[in-house]
Amino acid sequence: VELENIASGEMSRYRIVGPDETDAQRGWISIDSPLARALLKKRIDDEFSVELPGGITQFALVDVSYAS
């Protein structure tokens, strides 16, 4: 997924993986993470808030792609 931090305009890409495949340096986050859980049922251009270790952050969902 590609997300835009609404406050800073910064773009980020994440790959949602199983809990045993996480790799923060590669941007691979667990399906059980707060960010991945917040993405459930979201569509492109949806805005949402999620509580992260640094506080509540607002994002916009920019793109969703599938890679095998």
C-alpha positions as CSV (number, residue, x, y, z in Angstrom):
1,V,0.0,0.0,0.0
2,E,1.1,3.6,-0.5
3,L,0.1,6.1,2.1
4,E,0.3,9.9,2.5
5,N,0.9,11.4,5.9
6,I,-1.7,14.2,5.8
7,A,0.2,16.5,8.2
8,S,3.6,16.3,6.5
9,G,2.7,15.2,2.9
10,E,5.3,12.5,3.2
11,M,4.6,9.4,1.1
12,S,5.3,5.8,2.4
13,R,5.0,2.3,1.0
14,Y,4.3,-0.7,3.1
15,R,3.9,-4.4,2.3
16,I,1.4,-6.1,4.6
17,V,2.7,-9.6,5.5
18,G,2.1,-12.4,8.0
19,P,3.4,-11.9,11.6
20,D,6.4,-14.1,11.0
21,E,7.6,-12.1,7.9
22,T,7.8,-8.6,9.3
23,D,10.8,-6.5,8.4
24,A,10.6,-2.8,9.4
25,Q,13.6,-1.8,7.3
26,R,12.0,-3.1,4.2
27,G,8.6,-1.6,5.1
28,W,7.0,-5.0,5.7
29,I,4.4,-4.7,8.4
30,S,2.4,-7.4,10.1
31,I,-1.3,-7.8,9.3
32,D,-1.7,-7.6,13.1
33,S,0.0,-4.1,13.3
34,P,-2.2,-1.1,14.2
35,L,-1.5,0.5,10.8
36,A,-2.5,-2.6,8.8
37,R,-5.6,-3.1,11.0
38,A,-6.6,0.5,10.4
39,L,-6.4,-0.1,6.6
40,L,-9.1,-2.8,6.7
41,K,-12.0,-1.9,4.4
42,K,-10.4,1.3,3.3
43,R,-10.5,2.4,-0.4
44,I,-8.2,4.6,-2.4
45,D,-8.5,8.3,-1.3
46,D,-10.0,7.3,2.1
47,E,-8.5,9.2,5.0
48,F,-8.1,7.6,8.4
49,S,-6.4,8.0,11.8
50,V,-4.3,5.5,13.6
51,E,-2.5,5.5,16.9
52,L,1.1,4.8,16.4
53,P,4.0,4.9,18.9
54,G,4.6,8.6,18.0
55,G,0.9,9.5,18.6
56,I,-2.2,9.6,16.5
57,T,-1.4,10.1,12.8
58,Q,-3.7,10.8,9.9
59,F,-3.1,9.1,6.5
60,A,-4.7,9.0,3.1
61,L,-4.7,5.8,1.2
62,V,-3.1,6.6,-2.2
63,D,-2.6,3.2,-3.8
64,V,-3.1,-0.6,-3.3
65,S,-1.2,-3.1,-5.3
66,Y,-0.7,-6.9,-5.1
67,A,2.7,-8.5,-5.4
68,S,3.2,-12.3,-5.2
